[in-house]
Amino acid sequence: MISLAGLILTYRFFVNTTTGQFIDESALVEAAVVRDRIGAQTAQLLDLLPATSVVIAAVVVLFVTVARRRWKAAGIAIAAMAAANLSTQLIKAGLPDRPHMGVSTLALNSLPSGHSTLAASAAAAVFLVVSPRWRPAVAFVGGGYAIMAGVSTLINQWHRPADVLAAFFVVALWTALAALAVMRSGPQWNVWLGSSRHWASSRWWTACTVILAALGVVLTMLNLRAADAAGTVSTITYFFAGVGQIVAVGFGLTFAATLLLTLPVRRRS
């Protein structure tokens, strides 16, 4: 429900309000400043992203499936990944063009971001099939990977920040549904042994996720306030506000996913 609400609110504010469109479009325009400096590197990342995401997810899921015989969990994870990417394409095709709200912008709908959905769903597939002791570390690394991909689409001016946020919410929705099924698919391996029993279970992974999400919120608020300051002309502040939004939502959802797939385990064990 939280993911669905986030998706709807993202669309309503950033697409259907003048303020939202202005913030979103300003971030996209200002990304050109960053792209001129590091665009070549991020363009290479984007070119490799689809293949990299699929290969990483396929290799890890296949290894875990064969080595640990988690056939049901693997099937659920792959189905969730496919559903997230299909949903993104259906939403993008089904939503109307962006309404004219007095902001100079392309009318073509670009929400949600397909690249961001692919990266986030690949990370989610791995997260779903690994055992609870690995989930905090896998969630942090996977969330960071998805965020990096989302920021790259902004830097190269492929997508606005809201497109990335919408993609994250779509993936989070399907991951939450899949998590409920995964928890029932293998009670014998969904066992939490404690945060001190394995380095990947350390509380520091979750703590870093929360800290980075909070820093994303702070980055967003400070830059929006700076952009609104009287007598100033923004050249990069809206871009950093957009990056802050992606980091805050990305790591916020990562934290929620970690809790979703560890707290029930703790209660049962």
C-alpha positions as CSV (number, residue, x, y, z in Angstrom):
1,M,0.0,0.0,0.0
2,I,2.8,2.4,0.8
3,S,4.5,1.7,-2.6
4,L,1.2,2.2,-4.4
5,A,0.5,5.4,-2.5
6,G,4.0,6.7,-3.3
7,L,3.6,5.9,-7.0
8,I,0.2,7.8,-7.1
9,L,1.5,10.8,-5.1
10,T,4.6,11.0,-7.3
11,Y,2.5,11.2,-10.4
12,R,0.0,13.7,-8.9
13,F,2.6,16.1,-7.6
14,F,5.4,16.0,-10.2
15,V,3.1,15.7,-13.2
16,N,-0.2,17.3,-12.3
17,T,1.0,20.4,-10.4
18,T,2.9,23.4,-11.6
19,T,5.3,23.3,-8.6
20,G,6.1,19.6,-9.1
21,Q,6.6,20.0,-12.9
22,F,8.9,23.0,-12.3
23,I,11.1,21.2,-9.7
24,D,11.3,18.1,-11.9
25,E,12.0,19.9,-15.1
26,S,14.5,22.2,-13.5
27,A,16.5,19.2,-12.2
28,L,16.5,17.7,-15.7
29,V,17.7,21.0,-17.3
30,E,20.4,21.6,-14.7
31,A,21.7,18.0,-15.2
32,A,23.4,19.3,-18.3
33,V,26.0,21.0,-16.1
34,V,27.0,17.7,-14.6
35,R,26.7,15.8,-17.8
36,D,29.3,18.1,-19.5
37,R,31.8,17.0,-16.9
38,I,31.0,13.3,-16.3
39,G,28.6,12.4,-19.0
40,A,30.9,10.0,-20.8
41,Q,31.3,7.8,-17.8
42,T,27.6,7.7,-17.0
43,A,26.7,7.1,-20.6
44,Q,28.9,4.0,-20.6
45,L,27.1,2.8,-17.4
46,L,23.7,3.3,-19.0
47,D,24.8,1.4,-22.1
48,L,25.9,-1.5,-20.0
49,L,23.0,-1.3,-17.5
50,P,20.4,-3.6,-19.1
51,A,22.8,-6.4,-19.8
52,T,24.6,-6.0,-16.5
53,S,21.4,-6.0,-14.4
54,V,20.1,-9.1,-16.1
55,V,23.4,-10.9,-16.0
56,I,24.0,-10.2,-12.3
57,A,20.5,-11.2,-11.3
58,A,20.6,-14.3,-13.4
59,V,24.0,-15.5,-12.2
60,V,23.3,-15.0,-8.5
61,V,19.7,-16.3,-8.6
62,L,20.8,-19.3,-10.6
63,F,23.7,-20.0,-8.3
64,V,21.5,-19.8,-5.2
65,T,18.8,-21.8,-6.8
66,V,21.1,-24.7,-7.8
67,A,23.3,-24.6,-4.7
68,R,20.6,-24.2,-2.1
69,R,17.7,-25.7,-4.1
70,R,15.4,-22.7,-3.6
71,W,13.4,-23.3,-6.7
72,K,10.2,-21.7,-5.5
73,A,11.9,-18.6,-4.3
74,A,13.8,-18.3,-7.6
75,G,10.5,-18.6,-9.5
76,I,8.8,-16.0,-7.4
77,A,11.8,-13.6,-7.7
78,I,11.9,-13.9,-11.5
79,A,8.2,-13.5,-11.8
80,A,8.3,-10.3,-9.6
81,M,11.2,-8.9,-11.7
82,A,9.2,-9.6,-14.9
83,A,6.0,-8.1,-13.5
84,A,7.8,-4.9,-12.4
85,N,9.3,-4.3,-15.8
86,L,6.0,-5.1,-17.6
87,S,4.1,-2.8,-15.2
88,T,6.5,0.0,-15.9
89,Q,6.0,-0.3,-19.7
90,L,2.2,-0.5,-19.3
91,I,2.1,2.5,-17.0
92,K,4.3,4.5,-19.3
93,A,2.1,3.6,-22.3
94,G,-1.2,4.1,-20.5
95,L,-0.6,7.4,-18.9
96,P,-1.6,10.5,-20.9
97,D,0.9,13.1,-22.0
98,R,2.1,15.6,-19.4
99,P,-0.5,18.3,-19.0
100,H,0.5,21.9,-19.7
101,M,0.9,23.6,-16.4
102,G,2.8,26.7,-17.6
103,V,6.2,24.9,-17.4
104,S,8.3,24.6,-20.6
105,T,8.7,20.8,-20.9
106,L,8.3,17.9,-23.3
107,A,4.7,16.7,-23.1
108,L,5.6,13.1,-23.8
109,N,5.1,10.9,-20.7
110,S,8.4,9.3,-19.5
111,L,7.2,8.0,-16.1
112,P,8.3,5.5,-14.8
113,S,12.0,5.0,-15.9
114,G,12.6,1.7,-17.6
115,H,16.3,1.7,-16.9
116,S,15.7,2.3,-13.2
117,T,13.1,-0.4,-13.0
118,L,15.4,-2.9,-14.6
119,A,18.3,-2.1,-12.2
120,A,16.1,-2.1,-9.1
121,S,14.2,-5.2,-10.0
122,A,17.4,-7.1,-10.7
123,A,18.7,-6.1,-7.3
124,A,15.3,-7.1,-5.7
125,A,15.4,-10.5,-7.4
126,V,18.8,-11.3,-5.7
127,F,17.5,-9.9,-2.4
128,L,14.5,-12.2,-2.4
129,V,16.4,-15.5,-3.0
130,V,19.3,-15.0,-0.5
131,S,19.0,-16.2,3.1
132,P,18.1,-13.8,5.9
133,R,21.7,-13.5,7.1
134,W,22.7,-12.0,3.7
135,R,19.7,-9.7,3.2
136,P,20.9,-6.6,5.1
137,A,24.1,-6.4,3.0
138,V,22.5,-7.4,-0.3
139,A,19.7,-4.8,0.3
140,F,22.3,-2.0,0.9
141,V,24.4,-2.9,-2.1
142,G,21.4,-3.5,-4.4
143,G,19.8,-0.3,-3.3
144,G,23.0,1.6,-4.0
145,Y,23.2,0.0,-7.4
146,A,19.6,1.0,-8.3
147,I,20.2,4.6,-7.0
148,M,23.4,4.9,-9.1
149,A,21.4,3.8,-12.2
150,G,18.6,6.3,-11.4
151,V,21.0,9.2,-10.9
152,S,22.8,8.3,-14.2
153,T,19.6,8.5,-16.1
154,L,19.1,12.0,-14.7
155,I,22.7,13.1,-15.4
156,N,22.3,12.0,-19.0
157,Q,18.9,13.8,-19.2
158,W,17.1,10.6,-20.1
159,H,14.7,10.9,-17.2
160,R,13.4,13.3,-14.6
161,P,13.8,12.5,-10.9
162,A,10.1,11.7,-10.6
163,D,10.5,9.0,-13.3
164,V,13.1,7.3,-11.2
165,L,11.0,7.6,-8.0
166,A,8.0,6.0,-9.8
167,A,10.2,3.1,-11.0
168,F,11.4,2.5,-7.4
169,F,7.8,2.4,-6.2
170,V,6.8,0.0,-8.9
171,V,9.6,-2.4,-8.0
172,A,8.9,-2.0,-4.3
173,L,5.3,-2.9,-4.8
174,W,6.1,-6.2,-6.6
175,T,8.9,-7.0,-4.2
176,A,6.6,-6.7,-1.2
177,L,4.1,-9.0,-2.8
178,A,6.8,-11.5,-3.7
179,A,8.3,-11.3,-0.2
180,L,5.1,-12.6,1.3
181,A,5.3,-15.6,-1.0
182,V,9.0,-16.2,-0.4
183,M,8.6,-16.3,3.3
184,R,6.1,-19.1,2.9
185,S,8.1,-20.9,0.3
186,G,11.0,-22.0,2.5
187,P,10.5,-21.8,6.3
188,Q,13.5,-24.1,6.7
189,W,16.0,-21.6,5.3
190,N,14.2,-18.4,6.3
191,V,15.9,-18.4,9.7
192,W,17.5,-15.4,11.3
193,L,20.5,-16.2,13.5
194,G,21.2,-12.7,14.7
195,S,23.1,-9.7,13.5
196,S,26.3,-10.7,15.2
197,R,26.6,-14.2,13.6
198,H,27.6,-13.1,10.1
199,W,29.2,-9.9,8.7
200,A,26.4,-9.5,6.1
201,S,23.8,-9.4,8.9
202,S,25.5,-6.6,10.8
203,R,23.3,-3.8,12.0
204,W,25.6,-1.4,10.3
205,W,24.1,-2.2,6.9
206,T,20.7,-1.2,8.0
207,A,22.1,1.8,9.9
208,C,23.9,3.1,6.8
209,T,20.7,2.7,4.8
210,V,18.8,4.9,7.3
211,I,21.5,7.4,7.5
212,L,21.8,7.8,3.7
213,A,18.1,8.0,3.3
214,A,18.0,10.8,5.9
215,L,20.9,12.6,4.2
216,G,18.9,12.4,1.0
217,V,16.0,14.2,2.6
218,V,18.4,16.8,4.0
219,L,20.1,17.3,0.6
220,T,16.6,17.7,-1.0
221,M,15.4,20.3,1.5
222,L,18.5,22.3,1.7
223,N,18.8,22.7,-2.1
224,L,15.1,23.4,-2.6
225,R,15.4,26.1,0.1
226,A,18.5,27.5,-1.6
227,A,16.7,27.5,-4.9
228,D,13.8,29.5,-3.5
229,A,16.0,32.1,-1.8
230,A,15.2,35.6,-3.0
231,G,17.7,37.1,-5.4
232,T,19.4,33.8,-6.4
233,V,19.5,32.1,-9.8
234,S,19.7,28.3,-9.6
235,T,22.2,26.6,-11.8
236,I,22.7,23.2,-10.0
237,T,20.5,23.3,-6.9
238,Y,17.5,21.7,-8.4
239,F,19.7,18.9,-9.8
240,F,21.0,18.2,-6.3
241,A,17.5,18.3,-5.0
242,G,16.6,15.7,-7.5
243,V,19.5,13.5,-6.5
244,G,18.5,13.9,-2.9
245,Q,15.0,12.7,-3.8
246,I,16.3,9.6,-5.5
247,V,18.7,8.8,-2.7
248,A,16.0,9.3,0.0
249,V,13.3,7.2,-1.7
250,G,15.8,4.6,-2.9
251,F,17.4,3.9,0.5
252,G,14.1,4.5,2.3
253,L,12.5,1.6,0.3
254,T,15.6,-0.4,0.8
255,F,15.2,0.0,4.6
256,A,11.6,-1.0,4.4
257,A,12.4,-4.1,2.4
258,T,15.1,-5.2,4.9
259,L,12.6,-4.9,7.7
260,L,9.9,-6.8,5.7
261,L,12.2,-9.8,5.2
262,T,13.9,-9.9,8.6
263,L,11.3,-9.0,11.2
264,P,8.9,-11.9,10.4
265,V,11.9,-14.2,10.4
266,R,13.0,-13.0,13.8
267,R,9.5,-13.6,15.2
268,R,9.3,-17.1,13.9
269,S,12.8,-18.1,14.9
